[in-house]
C-alpha cells in the first residue's frame, strides 16, 4: 500500500555519489524556511513541477509542513546532511530530528537547482540490513539478471539453492510506490528476507527493481494513461517468462508471491498466465480500489496521540471527498488525485480481487499480520476469509504479532515501527515452504 506515514511523494528516484555542496546549502535553507514559517521563501526554491503536484493534492508547503509536524512533533535539530546523484538528479538527504522521531528530508533538485521532489522517509545514518538468523548463505547463491519487457529493462536477481535442481521458484511482486528489489523500508528489506529464507530451504526466488523506481520520469510522463498494468502486472508477467529460461527452475512449480498491492493484483496477474502453480498473497487489500484503505490508515495514525484535532479532521474529510470523486467518475482526464490519474483509479474501480480469485483454479495461500494497520485483519482478511472459506484450495494464515512488513512486534503498530531494523518472521518462511512443498502441478 502507499505509505501514508509522513511521506508526500512528489517524485521518486534512487542510489549514491557525492555532489556539490551548493545543493546541500540550498536544501538546508529550504528546511530552515519551513521551520521558521517562511513558506513564501521556501516556495521560491521549488520547481513548477512540485508546485503543480502540491496543487493537485490540495496541499501547500504550509499545510504539508503542519500535517507532518502534527505527527512528528516540532523539529529539534538537523543531525546531518548527505548528498547523492540518483538517476541523473542531485538529491540531498537532510536528517531531521523531531520530538517524536527522526526522519530524512529527501530533496530532489532539477537541472535549474529548483526543488522538484520532496519526501520525508525513515532516517538512517547507514541503513544496515540485519541478516535473519534463518538465512544460511552457504546454502544458496545469487545471479544478477534483467527482466526485459519492451522498452523497460529492470535489474533483477535470482536467488537459488546450491545443487542440481530443478527447484520450485517464487517471483516476488512489490507493494505500491517506487520499490527496489528488496522492498526496502528504512533498514528493513522484507523481500531479501523472503528470498534468503526460502532459498535456504530449497526454493528459488526472483526479485527485481520496480519500473517506477528504475524509470520514474518516464512513468511520470505517462501519468494520464498509467495503470497497474504499467506499474506492476506487465512486468510480473515478464518476470515469469524470464524465470522459465533458467535450467535449474522446475517449470511446473513457479509461484507468484505478492505483497500489499502486489498481493491485491496477484489474482489478476494469474488470469493472464498459464505458467503459475499457485499464488501467495501477503496482506492483500480486499477491494481493487485500495485507496479506500487510506482513510482508515490516516485516521488510525492521527489517533495515536489520543486525539483528533480540527486540522486532522479537515484532512480526513478532504481525502474522503477525493475518494468520492474517484468512485463517482468525476475526475478530469489530466487530473491527478491522491497520487494517480483518472485512468489509474478507474481501472482499479473495475477490478474485484476477491471475485477474480474465485474464478481461479489455482491453489492460493493468504497471509496476514494481525498488527497491520494498512491492510487489516478485521476488515480485509475477514472479507477474504468470508468469500473463500469454502474453497479447499485456499489456505489462510493469521499471525498475531506481525505488522504490514510481516515483522514481529508488540502493541499497536505505528509508522515509527518501520524505522526499526527487523526481519520477516521465521514462521512466515516456514509456512510458505510447507505450502509450496505440498503443491505438485
N, C-alpha and C positions, 0 to 999 in steps of 0.2 A: 504494500500500500504506500501511497505518498506519505512521507513522514511529516506530520504537522507539528513536530516539536517546536523548534524555533527557526524553521527553515523557510525562507522566502526564496523559491527557486526562480530566478530570472533567466540565467543562462547556466549551463553546466559544462565543465571541461575535464582535465586530469593529470600530471606527472611531476618532474623536478629538475631544477637547474638555476643557478644564481643569476639575478638580473640587476639592472641599475638601481641604485639607492633612491633615485628620484621617484620611482613608483612607491617605494616604502614611505617616503616622506609624504607623498600625496595621500596614501592610504591612512596614515596616522592622522593627518589633518582632517580627513573625512570623518573618522571615528570621533575625534575631538569635537568637531562641529555638531555631530549628533548628540554627544554627551552634554554639551553646553546649550543645546536648544537652538543652535544657529542653522535651522533647516534650510533656509533660503541659500545660505552659503554652501551647504552640502549639496543642494540641488544643482548649483552651478558646476559642480565637479562631475555630474553624471551625464551619460550619453542620452541621445533621444530614444535609443532602444530601451534603456532602462526606464526612462520616463513613461514610454508607451506601455511597458509591461506593468508598471505600477498603476497606471490609469485603468488598464484592462482588468486589474484585480481590485479596483475600487480602493486603492491604497495611496497614501502619500508617504514620504520619508518619515514625517512626524508620526503618523498613525502606526506605521510599521515599527518604529523605534519604541513607541509607547506600549504596543502589544508585546514586543519582545521583553521589555523590562518589567512588565507586569508578571511575566512568567519566571524571569531570572533574577529579579531584584536589580538594584542600581549597579552601574559599572563602578568597580572599586579601583582597578588599576589595569594597565597594559603589561602583560607578562613578557611578551617577546614579539618580534616581527620577523618573518621569514618570507623568502621570495622564490618563485619558480617560473619556468616557461612551460605552458601547457597548451598543446595543440596550436602552437604559434602565438599564444597570447601571454601577456605578462600578468601574473597572478601573485597577490600578496596575501599572506595569512597573518592576521593581527590577533594575537592571543589576548582575549578579554576576560578578566576575572570579575564576574558579577557576584552579588551577595549570595546567590543560591547555587551557582555553578560556574564553570569556566568553559568558554566556547571560543572557537576560531571564527573571526570575521573573514570570510573568503571573498576577496575583492578582485574582480577581473577588469583589466584595462584594455581598451581598444587601441588602435594604431594612433589615435589622436590624444592618447593619455586621458581619455574620459572613462569614468567608471561605467562599464556596460553590464556587469553582473555582480550580484550581492547575495551571499548566503551566510548563515550562521550555522556552523557544523560542530560536532564534538571535538573538543580540544585534545591535543596530544603533543608533547614535546617531540617524541619519536614514537610513532604508533607501532608498538611491538606486538607481534602476533604470539599468542600463548598456545604452544603446541599441546593438543589434547593428549592425555595420558593413554588413551586407547589407540592412538595413531602409532603404528610401528613402521617407521620409514624404511627399515630394511626389508619390509615385505612387498614394497611396490616401487615403481619407477614412473617418471613423467616425461612426456614428449610434447614439445610445442607444435602446434598445427594452426591452420587457418580455415575458418568457415567462409566459404565463398557463396554469395547469393547476388548474382548480377554485379552491380557496381559496388556492392558492400562486401568488404573483406574484414572479418572480425578475428582478432587474435584469440586463440583458444589453447587449452592444454588438456591432454588426455592422461589421466592417472590410471595405471593398470597394474594388476598384481604380477609379481615375478612368476615365471613358469610358462608353459606352452599354451595354456588355454584350451579351447575357447572359453572366454569369460562372459558371464552376464554383464550388461552395461546399463548405466543410468546417465541420462542427459539432464543437467540442472538448468532450470529456467527461472530467471530473476523476478523479483517484485518490480514495482514501478520506480521511475527515476533512473538516472544515468549510472547504473551499477557496473562495477568491474566484475571480473570472472569469479572473485571470491565473495561477492555481495558484501563488500567491506562497509561496516558501520563503526566508526571510531576505531578501537583496537580489536574489534570482533570481525571474524571472517567466517561466517557460517557455511558458505559453500566450500571453503577449503577444509573445514572440519568434516563436512559430509564426504568430500572426495577422499581425504586421507583415511577417515574411519571406515568407509565402505571398501576402499582398495585394500586396507589391512586385512579385511575379511573375505577377500577374493572377488570383489565386484569392481569392474572398471567404471570410471566416471569421466564424462566430458563436460567441461565448463568453459565459458567464454565471456569476453567483454561485450557488453550490450551495445547495440547500434547507437543509441542515444549518447553513450559515453565516447565512442570512437568517432562519431560524426555529428557532433552537437550542432554545428552551424548548418550543415546540410539538412538535418532533421527540422531545425527551426524554420528553414526556408520552405519546407513542405507543410507548414503548420495547418493551412486551410484544408488540406486533404489527408493529413496524417491520422492514421487509426492504429489500433492494436495489431493489425496485420503488419504494419511497418515497424511498430515498436517491438513486437515480440514474436508473433506467430510465424511469419515467413522465415525468420532466422532460425527458429526452433526446428522447422521442417528441414532447413538446410543442414542443421547440425545432425539430424537423423541420417541424412544421406552421407555426410562425412563419416560418421561412426561406422556405417556399413562397409566403408572402404578398408577398415583395418582387419587384417587376417586373424588376429587373436580375439576378435569380438564374435560372440555367439549371435548370429543374425536373428535367431528365433527368440532371443531373450534380451531385447532392447526395451528399456523402460524410460518413461519421461517423469521427472520429478519437478514440480513447480512449487514455488514459494510465494505466498501472498497473491499479487496479481498473476504471477506465473501459474499458481495453483488454480486460480479462478478461470484462467484461459486454457488450462490443460485439457478439459473435455473438448473444447473447440479445436485445439491442435490435433487431438486424437481423431476427430471426424475427417481430417484431411490427410491422414496417413494410414497405410495398411501395414506398417512395419513395427508397430508397438505391441509388446506383450502385456502391457499394463501401464497404469498411471498412478503416481503418488502425489497427493495433494497436501501440502503443509500450509495450514491457515488459509484455506480458500474462502473468499467472500461468497455469500450465498446469492448475491444479486450481481448481474453483469455490470450495472452502473455502480461500481464500487465506491464512487464518491459519496454515496448515501451514508456510508460509514463515517464520513468526515465530521458530520455534525456531532455524532456520539463521541468521537475522539476529542474534538476541541472542547466540548462540554466537560468531558472527563478531566482533561488537562487543566482547564480553568478551575475545576472544583477541588483540585489537590490542595489548595491553600485554605479550603473550608468555606470559601465564599465566591459569589459570582457578582461582580460589580456591574454598573450600568454600561461601561465601555465594552466589557466582555459580552454582556447580553446583546448589545448592538452588533458586535462582530458575529455572534452566532446567528442572529436574525438576518444579517446580510448574506451569510452563507446559505441559509435556508431559502432566501429569495432567489439566489443564483441557481440553486439546485432546482427550485420550482420552474425557473425559466428553461432549464435544460429539459426537464420532464415534460413541459408543455410545448416543446419545439419552438421556442421563441427567440433562439439565438440567430444572429445575422451570420452570413456565410463567412465573413472575415473576422468575426468577433472571437476573442479568447476569454474564456471564463473558467476560473479555478484551474488555470494552467493548461487548458486544452481548447480545441476549436469545436464548432458545431459538428463537423464530420466525425471527430473522435467520440464525442459523447453520444451522438445519435446512433453510431454503430453499436455502442455498448447498451443503449436502450433496447436494441433489438436482440440482445443476447441474454439467454437464461442458462447459466451454468449448470443448475441442478437438472433442468429438463434435458439439456444436452447430454449430461452424464447418464441420465436414464435411458437414453437412446443407444448407449454403447453396450457392447457385449464383453468389453474388456474387464478384467479384474481391476478394482480401484482400492487404494489404501488412503484413508483420510485421517490426518493427524492434526491435533490442536492443542495448544498450550492454554491452560485454564487461566493464567495470569495475563493473557494477551488482551490489551485494550484497543488494539487496532482492528483485529478480526476476533470477535468474542465467542466464547463457548456458549454463553447464554443466548445469543441470537443466531449467529452464523452457523456454528457447529450443530446447534439444535435443529436448525432448518434442514441441514444436510441429513442429519440422522432421521428426522421425521419422514423425509421424502424417500430415502433409500434403505430404510431399516429392513425391508422385506427382501432386499436383494442379497442372495447368497454369495455373490462375487464381490461384495463391498465390505471392507473391514474398517472399523473405527477405532482410533486410539486417542484418548484424552490424558494429558499429563498435568497433574495438579500444580506443579511448581514452576512450569515453564512459561516464558514470555513469548513475544512475537518472533524472536530470533531462535526460539527453542533452547534458550539458555536458562538454567535454573536460578531461582531467586526466592525471596520471601516477601510477604506483604504486598500491598498494591504496587503494580508496575508503574514506572514513571519514565518520561523521556530521558531523564538523567541516568537511568539504569544502563542505557545503551553506551554510555561513555566508559563503563567499567569493562575491563577485559574478561572474557569468559569463553566457553566453548559449548557447542551443541551437545546436549545431554547424551550420554552414552546409551541410555535406554532407547532413544530415537534411532541411533545407529543399529542397535541390536534388533529392534522391531522391523526395520527396513530389510536387514539381512535375512531375517527369518521369513518375511513375507516373499521376498524375491526368490529365496530358496525353494519355496513351495510352488512357484509359478513355472510350469512347463507348457509352452505354447503348443 
